[in-house]
């Protein structure tokens, strides 16, 4: 007779458990186009840029151009075989990654009994918004895979301007460019979300959350902070 497995004893904490991290393990940086987001990432040591948009052609960097999910998988498996040699992986951009997720979502849906005869070009044509559920699932699958490739992940995102009402007036608000709940998913998984912009000739980043700008941080040293961009202020260990 097979012996019953003994479950490990649960030891409940009797005092506060100290934080195990200070640096963000998942960071989102987003801002206007052509502001220099890729250039900033190229200046960060021990970081591989996964260039999904051919946006790194004009910068010297540790980078690799990827044009499909199949290529992403090939690169990822090579990274794993070589013992995950990079401290950080930067995805340039998460907005493009969502576009890839749409194709993956269609494949995933067609692997189900109900979707095997799906003939439409886009999964988003499913009735009652059903395609957006598959899009979210596909995006999460890609995100989870990328996050196995390095200790720290940076997502570079495009800016999405939107209008909100404040004091009876419409004002412009800054947000990361993602569809519906994907925006909530990627932001909730991130330890810090920073919006970058130019002040005079210098690049600045803000982690101050407000109605006009979507950003914030779980990291104590970044909460409510706004400063001239400096990687040493973001990664302090």
Buried (B, 14 or more C-beta within 10 A) or exposed (E): EEEEEEEEEEEEEEEEEEEEEEBBBBBBBBBBEEBBBBBBBBEBEEBBBBBBBEBBEEBEBBBBBBEEBEBBEEBBEEBEEEEEEBBBBBBBBBBBBBEBBBBBBBEBBBEEEEBEEBEEEEBBEBEEEBBBBBBBBBBBBBBEEBBEBBEBBBBBBBBBEEEEEEEEEEEEBBBBBBBEBBBEBBBEBBBBBBBBBEEEEEBBBBBBBEEBBBBBBBBEBBEEBBEEBEEEEBBEE
